[in-house]
């Protein structure tokens, strides 16, 4: 099982107010399968922005080369040799 980097893009409905706004997003996540990457996106938007799953539309899940990743957190995570708990 190799962990891969996926670029997930789509739109999400932000703002539960009177005038919600649909905005585009691009997130980089590490996962074993594309389905796991999508689940991480749903979980992240739900916990951070309180967005329901039916308000998130995933348009593309693409495996990318680790050198192409723009997210500093993911780049640093990929550099780790081991994790000590």
N, C-alpha and C positions, 0 to 999 in steps of 0.2 A: 504494500500500500504506500504509494508515494503521494505526498501532499503537493498540490499544484496551486497556481495562482490563477484566479478567474477575474475578469472584468465584467461586472454586471451593470447594465444600463437599462434605463426605463424612465417612467414618470410616477410621481406620487402626489396625492392630494393633500397639500399642507394647509393647516388652519381649519379648525372646526368652527370658525366663526360664521358670520352671516355671508361672507364672501370668500370661500375657500379658493386656493390657487393651486393649479396643477403645474408642478415644476419637474424639469428633467434632472436626472442624477446619474452619476457614474461612480461606482464603488469598486474597490479592489478587495477581494477576500481570498483567504487560503482555505482550501477544502480538498477532499479526496475525489468527490464527484460533483458534477454541475448541479445536481439536485440539492446537495448539501450547501452549495454556495447560495442558491436561491433561498433556502431556509434561513441562512444567516442574515440575508438582507431583510426578510420579513421580520425576523427577531429584532434586528438592530433598529429598524424604523418603528416597530411597535414599542420598543422600550424607550428609545430616545425621544421620539416625536409623537407617540400615542396615535400612530396611523394604523388603521385596520388593514388586514390583508387584502380585502376586496378593493381598497383604494390605492393599491400599489400595482402598477402594470409593468412587468418585466418584458423588455423588448429584445434583449440580447444577453446571452451568457457565453463568454468566449475565453478560452484558455490563452493566457499570454505568457511570454517569456519573462522570467524574473527580472531581467535587466530593463524591461519596458515599464515597470511599475513606477507610478508617480507618487504613491502614498508612502511617506517616510516611515510610518509605523510598520507597514508590511515589509518594506525593504530591510529595516532593522531586524524584524522577526525572522526573515529568511537568512540573515547572516549568522544566526545562533548555531552553535555546534551542539549544545546540550542545554537542558533546562534543569536546574537544581531546585527541588522543592523543599 
